[in-house]
Amino acid sequence: MQSKADQFEKPLPELAEQTKALSHPARLAILQILAKRDGCICGEIVDDLPLAQATVSRHLKVLKEAGLIQGTIDGPSVCYCLDPEGIRALRQQLESFLGDLLDAGVSTSISA
C-alpha cells in the first residue's frame, strides 16, 4: 500500500523521514554523543541521557531507520556509530532544498 508521502517527488519523502528523525532532542543528543566517540555501546548512551534503556533503544531505532546511524551486534550488545554517508547525504539534501527555497524568491519573505 502506497502512503501519501510516497506520492511526492523524490527526495522529499526521504528528506521528510530524516528530518522527522531529528525532531526530538533525545535523538539530537544521541547524534552528538556518537559524534564525540568512535562508537559506543547502547548502555553507555543510556548513562549519558536522562532516559530509560527502552526509550533510548526506540530513539536509536528511529535514527538507524533514517540512515543516520549504524549498529553492529557485538555479543549481547549493539555498538552504534554515526553513518557518515547518511549524514553527508542529509546535509546535501538540506542544503539543496533550502537553497532552492531561497533561489525561488522566498528570501524576501524570510527576511521580512
Summary of the structure (lengths in Angstrom):
residues: 112
radius of gyration: 16.6
end to end distance: 42.3
largest distance: 55.8
contacts: 284
relative contact order: 0.13
helix: 66%
strand: 12%
